Amino acid sequence: MRIYHRDAITGGGSNALDGIDGTSLSDGDRAFVMDGTFRAYRLVDPFGELTDPPEIVAPETNAGLKRWVRQTT
């Protein structure tokens, strides 16, 4: 399991959650996004549902069926 920290959810840049290349991601990876609000995500593979940011986010590159799913406490 890898843990990522990003400053944006979308935008595809190196600081965005969707900017992480899907080939480097594995089921169960975690990510934290702090863009004024703290959000936690878990990568689910396969998930395959349509994206619905900020709840469900797909990598822009090599997403396949991988999706970041927002976690709640």
Backbone as JSON Lines, residues from 0, in Angstrom:
{"i":0,"aa":"M","n":[0.85,-1.18,0.0],"ca":[0.0,0.0,0.0],"c":[0.89,1.24,0.0]}
{"i":1,"aa":"R","n":[0.56,2.16,-0.88],"ca":[1.26,3.45,-0.93],"c":[0.31,4.54,-0.44]}
{"i":2,"aa":"I","n":[0.89,5.58,0.1],"ca":[0.11,6.74,0.57],"c":[0.61,7.96,-0.19]}
{"i":3,"aa":"Y","n":[-0.34,8.7,-0.76],"ca":[-0.02,9.89,-1.54],"c":[-0.61,11.12,-0.87]}
{"i":4,"aa":"H","n":[0.04,12.25,-1.08],"ca":[-0.48,13.53,-0.62],"c":[-0.57,14.45,-1.82]}
{"i":5,"aa":"R","n":[-1.71,15.08,-2.02],"ca":[-1.89,16.01,-3.13],"c":[-2.58,17.27,-2.64]}
{"i":6,"aa":"D","n":[-2.46,18.33,-3.44],"ca":[-3.04,19.63,-3.1],"c":[-4.3,19.96,-3.89]}
{"i":7,"aa":"A","n":[-4.68,19.09,-4.83],"ca":[-5.88,19.3,-5.65],"c":[-6.47,17.94,-6.0]}
{"i":8,"aa":"I","n":[-7.75,17.92,-6.28],"ca":[-8.43,16.67,-6.64],"c":[-8.3,16.43,-8.14]}
{"i":9,"aa":"T","n":[-8.6,17.44,-8.93],"ca":[-8.57,17.3,-10.38],"c":[-7.65,18.36,-10.99]}
{"i":10,"aa":"G","n":[-7.42,18.2,-12.26],"ca":[-6.57,19.14,-12.99],"c":[-5.44,18.43,-13.71]}
{"i":11,"aa":"G","n":[-5.16,17.2,-13.31],"ca":[-4.19,16.38,-14.01],"c":[-2.73,16.7,-13.77]}
{"i":12,"aa":"G","n":[-2.43,17.73,-13.03],"ca":[-1.04,18.09,-12.77],"c":[-0.4,17.19,-11.73]}
{"i":13,"aa":"S","n":[0.87,17.41,-11.5],"ca":[1.61,16.58,-10.54],"c":[1.13,16.76,-9.11]}
{"i":14,"aa":"N","n":[0.4,17.85,-8.85],"ca":[-0.12,18.08,-7.49],"c":[-1.56,17.62,-7.34]}
{"i":15,"aa":"A","n":[-2.15,17.04,-8.41],"ca":[-3.56,16.64,-8.37],"c":[-3.71,15.12,-8.21]}
{"i":16,"aa":"L","n":[-4.76,14.73,-7.52],"ca":[-5.05,13.31,-7.31],"c":[-5.21,12.59,-8.64]}
{"i":17,"aa":"D","n":[-5.92,13.19,-9.58],"ca":[-6.12,12.52,-10.87],"c":[-4.87,12.56,-11.75]}
{"i":18,"aa":"G","n":[-3.83,13.23,-11.3],"ca":[-2.58,13.29,-12.04],"c":[-1.64,12.12,-11.78]}
{"i":19,"aa":"I","n":[-2.0,11.25,-10.84],"ca":[-1.17,10.07,-10.55],"c":[-1.46,9.02,-11.62]}
{"i":20,"aa":"D","n":[-0.42,8.58,-12.33],"ca":[-0.57,7.6,-13.4],"c":[-1.12,6.29,-12.84]}
{"i":21,"aa":"G","n":[-2.16,5.78,-13.46],"ca":[-2.81,4.56,-13.0],"c":[-1.92,3.34,-12.98]}
{"i":22,"aa":"T","n":[-0.88,3.31,-13.81],"ca":[-0.01,2.13,-13.82],"c":[0.77,1.98,-12.53]}
{"i":23,"aa":"S","n":[0.95,3.06,-11.79],"ca":[1.7,2.98,-10.53],"c":[0.8,2.72,-9.33]}
{"i":24,"aa":"L","n":[-0.52,2.6,-9.56],"ca":[-1.47,2.46,-8.47],"c":[-1.91,1.01,-8.27]}
{"i":25,"aa":"S","n":[-2.15,0.65,-7.01],"ca":[-2.63,-0.68,-6.65],"c":[-3.85,-0.58,-5.76]}
{"i":26,"aa":"D","n":[-4.7,-1.58,-5.86],"ca":[-5.89,-1.64,-5.01],"c":[-5.49,-1.44,-3.55]}
{"i":27,"aa":"G","n":[-6.18,-0.54,-2.87],"ca":[-5.91,-0.29,-1.46],"c":[-4.98,0.87,-1.19]}
{"i":28,"aa":"D","n":[-4.35,1.43,-2.23],"ca":[-3.53,2.63,-2.01],"c":[-4.39,3.71,-1.38]}
{"i":29,"aa":"R","n":[-3.76,4.62,-0.67],"ca":[-4.47,5.7,0.02],"c":[-3.94,7.04,-0.47]}
{"i":30,"aa":"A","n":[-4.78,8.06,-0.36],"ca":[-4.36,9.41,-0.71],"c":[-5.08,10.41,0.18]}
{"i":31,"aa":"F","n":[-4.38,11.48,0.46],"ca":[-4.94,12.59,1.21],"c":[-4.83,13.84,0.36]}
{"i":32,"aa":"V","n":[-5.93,14.57,0.26],"ca":[-5.94,15.81,-0.51],"c":[-6.27,16.94,0.46]}
{"i":33,"aa":"M","n":[-5.42,17.95,0.47],"ca":[-5.65,19.12,1.31],"c":[-5.69,20.34,0.4]}
{"i":34,"aa":"D","n":[-6.89,20.74,0.04],"ca":[-7.1,21.88,-0.85],"c":[-7.99,22.92,-0.18]}
{"i":35,"aa":"G","n":[-7.78,23.1,1.11],"ca":[-8.65,23.94,1.92],"c":[-9.6,23.08,2.74]}
{"i":36,"aa":"T","n":[-9.83,21.86,2.26],"ca":[-10.6,20.84,2.95],"c":[-9.77,19.57,2.95]}
{"i":37,"aa":"F","n":[-9.76,18.85,4.06],"ca":[-9.03,17.59,4.13],"c":[-9.94,16.47,3.65]}
{"i":38,"aa":"R","n":[-9.46,15.71,2.65],"ca":[-10.24,14.58,2.13],"c":[-9.33,13.35,2.07]}
{"i":39,"aa":"A","n":[-9.88,12.2,2.42],"ca":[-9.14,10.94,2.35],"c":[-9.76,10.07,1.27]}
{"i":40,"aa":"Y","n":[-8.89,9.36,0.52],"ca":[-9.33,8.49,-0.56],"c":[-8.67,7.14,-0.46]}
{"i":41,"aa":"R","n":[-9.37,6.12,-0.98],"ca":[-8.82,4.77,-1.12],"c":[-8.99,4.37,-2.57]}
{"i":42,"aa":"L","n":[-7.95,3.78,-3.14],"ca":[-8.03,3.32,-4.52],"c":[-8.71,1.96,-4.56]}
{"i":43,"aa":"V","n":[-9.72,1.83,-5.42],"ca":[-10.43,0.58,-5.6],"c":[-10.19,0.11,-7.04]}
{"i":44,"aa":"D","n":[-9.72,-1.12,-7.18],"ca":[-9.46,-1.71,-8.49],"c":[-9.88,-3.17,-8.47]}
{"i":45,"aa":"P","n":[-10.91,-3.55,-9.2],"ca":[-11.66,-2.74,-10.16],"c":[-12.86,-2.06,-9.5]}
{"i":46,"aa":"F","n":[-13.16,-0.87,-9.94],"ca":[-14.35,-0.15,-9.51],"c":[-15.16,0.21,-10.75]}
{"i":47,"aa":"G","n":[-14.56,0.97,-11.65],"ca":[-15.13,1.17,-12.96],"c":[-16.3,2.12,-13.1]}
{"i":48,"aa":"E","n":[-16.85,2.62,-12.01],"ca":[-17.98,3.53,-12.14],"c":[-17.52,4.86,-12.71]}
{"i":49,"aa":"L","n":[-18.45,5.62,-13.23],"ca":[-18.13,6.94,-13.76],"c":[-17.59,7.83,-12.66]}
{"i":50,"aa":"T","n":[-16.79,8.77,-13.05],"ca":[-16.24,9.69,-12.06],"c":[-17.31,10.68,-11.62]}
{"i":51,"aa":"D","n":[-17.16,11.14,-10.39],"ca":[-18.07,12.11,-9.79],"c":[-17.3,12.87,-8.72]}
{"i":52,"aa":"P","n":[-16.32,13.69,-9.16],"ca":[-15.49,14.41,-8.19],"c":[-16.34,15.29,-7.27]}
{"i":53,"aa":"P","n":[-16.05,15.39,-6.01],"ca":[-14.87,14.84,-5.35],"c":[-15.07,13.44,-4.78]}
{"i":54,"aa":"E","n":[-16.21,12.82,-5.03],"ca":[-16.49,11.51,-4.43],"c":[-15.76,10.36,-5.12]}
{"i":55,"aa":"I","n":[-15.75,10.35,-6.44],"ca":[-15.1,9.3,-7.22],"c":[-14.22,9.98,-8.27]}
{"i":56,"aa":"V","n":[-12.93,9.64,-8.26],"ca":[-11.97,10.3,-9.14],"c":[-11.17,9.22,-9.88]}
{"i":57,"aa":"A","n":[-11.05,9.38,-11.2],"ca":[-10.26,8.45,-12.0],"c":[-8.93,9.11,-12.37]}
{"i":58,"aa":"P","n":[-7.86,8.33,-12.41],"ca":[-6.61,8.87,-12.93],"c":[-6.8,9.31,-14.38]}
{"i":59,"aa":"E","n":[-6.15,10.4,-14.78],"ca":[-6.26,10.86,-16.16],"c":[-5.51,9.95,-17.12]}
{"i":60,"aa":"T","n":[-4.46,9.28,-16.65],"ca":[-3.64,8.43,-17.5],"c":[-3.69,6.99,-17.0]}
{"i":61,"aa":"N","n":[-3.97,6.05,-17.9],"ca":[-3.99,4.62,-17.59],"c":[-4.91,4.26,-16.43]}
{"i":62,"aa":"A","n":[-6.11,4.8,-16.45],"ca":[-7.06,4.57,-15.35],"c":[-7.59,3.14,-15.33]}
{"i":63,"aa":"G","n":[-7.87,2.57,-16.51],"ca":[-8.52,1.27,-16.53],"c":[-9.79,1.34,-15.71]}
{"i":64,"aa":"L","n":[-9.96,0.42,-14.77],"ca":[-11.13,0.43,-13.88],"c":[-10.79,0.95,-12.49]}
{"i":65,"aa":"K","n":[-9.62,1.57,-12.35],"ca":[-9.18,2.1,-11.06],"c":[-9.88,3.43,-10.77]}
{"i":66,"aa":"R","n":[-10.35,3.57,-9.52],"ca":[-10.98,4.81,-9.1],"c":[-10.58,5.12,-7.67]}
{"i":67,"aa":"W","n":[-10.33,6.41,-7.43],"ca":[-10.14,6.9,-6.07],"c":[-11.53,7.14,-5.5]}
{"i":68,"aa":"V","n":[-11.84,6.53,-4.37],"ca":[-13.15,6.67,-3.74],"c":[-12.96,7.38,-2.4]}
{"i":69,"aa":"R","n":[-13.71,8.46,-2.24],"ca":[-13.6,9.26,-1.02],"c":[-14.07,8.44,0.18]}
{"i":70,"aa":"Q","n":[-13.32,8.55,1.26],"ca":[-13.63,7.86,2.5],"c":[-14.23,8.84,3.51]}
{"i":71,"aa":"T","n":[-15.17,8.37,4.27],"ca":[-15.77,9.19,5.3],"c":[-15.57,8.54,6.65]}
{"i":72,"aa":"T","n":[-15.63,9.36,7.68],"ca":[-15.46,8.82,9.02],"c":[-16.78,8.75,9.73]}
